[in-house]
Amino acid sequence: MKKMLFGSVLALLVAAGCTKDPVAHLSEDESRIYITNYDTTAVFANYKTFAIADSVAIVKNNRLQTKERTDYDVQLINAIANELKQKGYTQVSNSQNADLGVAVSIVTNTSTGLIQYGGYGGFYDSYWDPYYWGYPGYDYYFPPYYGTYQVSENSLSVDIFDLKDGRQNNELKSVWSGLIRGEGIFKNGNISTQVQSLFSQSPYLKNS
């Protein structure tokens, strides 16, 4: 009877293993996640102008590596500037005293971990106890073995700083930040759509 029960469970596990993983079939657009945050004390209507960095910072594991200005970077910077213009802000050069400063970064974080495999004893103890094999008093033992994994994630970050008050307080405070994660975020053809999607989450970010 126990053997038949094991066969039924095994059939269920095989059937579950054949089930399609819906996450694996997401399109690039569906895979992207947009995260925004802002300073709730900021009055965005009080800001009139903005200046945006002319290059993109490359940040790896929380450290600035370099700055780049590729064709992708130029299109990205222009798309962000256009969104802010549509929200009523006026773009000025970096040499002028802008109210807001915009920084764009490509962030890569790599993490390494250790995972333990094993632990099958509980499964077999449930259906084939030691008496089944003729060894009463014995427990099953499966020695654990270990493996390492490494996850590297790239994301696109946009940060807006208060330069207006910062010049007075000698401190740059972030008043808005946006992060894009997912597939295809570094393709030129996706720039406009994903920048619009990011800023559409912040209706309060406007000069009016």
N, C-alpha and C positions, 0 to 999 in steps of 0.2 A: 504493500500500500504506500509505503514511504517512497519507494522507487517511482511509482506512478505519479505521485505528487511532485517529485523533483522534475519529472519530465514535463509536467504541465507548467511549472514555474519557468523552466528553461525555454519552453515554447513562447511564453509571454515575454521573456527577456529578448528573445530573437525578434519577435514581432515589434517590440518597442524600438529595437535597434534599427529596424527598417523604416521607422517613421521619419519623414522628411523634417529637417531642421529649418523652420521658417526664417530664422535669422541669417542662415547661410545664403538665402536667395533674395536678400534685400538689394535694391538698386543703390547706386551711389548716393542719389538724393535721399533715399529713405534711411541710409546708414548715418547720415550726418546729424550731429547733435549741436545745438546752439545754446550757449550759456551766457547770460548777461547778469551783471551786478552793478549797483550804483550807490553813491552816497545819498542817503535819504534826506540829508540836511541841505544838499545842493539845490540852488534855485537856477535851473538851466536857462530860464528866460533872461537872467542877468548877464549872461555871456553873449558877446556879439561876434567875436572873431576867433579864428582858429588857425594854427600853423601845424603842418604835418611833416614828419621826418621824411627826407627824400630817399631814404634807404630802409631796408628791413633788417632788424637785428636777428642774428642766429643764436639761439640760446639752447645749450645742451646741459641737461642735469643741473639746471639753475645757474649756469655760468655763461656769460656772454662770450661767444667764440669770435664772431666777426660781424660785419655789416655788409649786406649785398644790395645790388641794384640791377637785377636781371630784368628781362622783358616781363616776366611774371610779376616781379616786385613793382614795376612801374604801373602796370595795369591795376594791380591791387591797391596801390596808394591812390591812384586816380579814382577808383571806384568808391573808396572810403570818403575821399574829399567830396565827391559828387553827392553822396548820401547826406553829408553834413550841410552842404549848400542847400539841398532840398528841404532841410529842416530849418532853414532860415539863417544859418551862420555864414559869415563872410571869410573867405580864405585870404590870409596875408602871408608874406614871406617869413622865413624863420628869423630874419634879422629885425623884424618888427615886434612890437610888444603885443602879442596876441593874448586873448583872454584864456584860450584853451590850447593845450599842446597834445598832439596825437602821436603815439608811438605804435609801430607795427612790428610784431615779432613772430618768428617761426620757432616753436618750442618743441624740443625733443627730450623726452624723459625715458631712460632705460632702467629697468629694475630686474634684479635677478633673485630667484627664490629657490627653495628646496621643497620637494614634494615627496611624501612617503606613499609607496604602493604596497598593497597587501591587504590584510584584514579580511580574507575570505573565510576564515574559520567560523564566524558567526553564521554564514550562509549554510555551510555544510553541517554544522552542529544542529541546525534547525530541522534538517531532513534526513540526514544519515548519521545517527548518533553512533558512538563507539561500539555499541552492541551489534550493530548491523554487520560490522566487519569481523566480529568475534574477538574484539579486544575490549572487554568491559573495564571501565576505570580509566581509559585513555582519552585524552582530549586531542583535538586536531591542533596543529601548530604550523603556521605559515610564516617563515622568517620574512620580515619586511625588507624591502630594498628601496633605494632612494634614487631620485633623478633631479636634475636641475632644469630650470626653465628661465628664459629671458624674454621679457616683453619690452618692446620699443614702440612708443606711441608718439606720433607727430600731431601737433595742433597749431592752429593759427590764432594769435592773440592780438587784440586791439585795445589799447589803453588810452584814456583821455585824462589829462591832468589839468588842475586849476593853476594856470600861470598868473592869473590876475591877483589872487590873494597870495600866491606863492612868492611873488616879488616883494611883497610887504612882510611876509612872515619867514622868508628864507627857507621855505619848506614846500615841496611839491606834493600835493595831495591828489590821489586818484579819485575822480568823481564818477567815472564810468569805466567798465571793462567788459569785453566780450571775448568769447572763446568758441572756436569751431573745431570739432573733432569728427573724424569719420573718413570715409573713402572718397578719393577724388578731389580733395580740397586744394590740391596744388596743380590742378589742371586749369589752363587759361580759360577754357570755355565755361568753367563753373564759377569764375570770379564774381561776375555781376550778380548772379542769382543768390549766391551764398552771402554776399555782403548785404544785399537787400533783406534777406531772411534774418540776418543777425540784428540789423537796426530796426526791423519791423517789430521786434519784441520790446522796444523801448519808446513808446509813444510820448513819454514825458520828456524825452531828449529833443528839445526844439526851442527855438528862439521866438516865442510868442506867448 
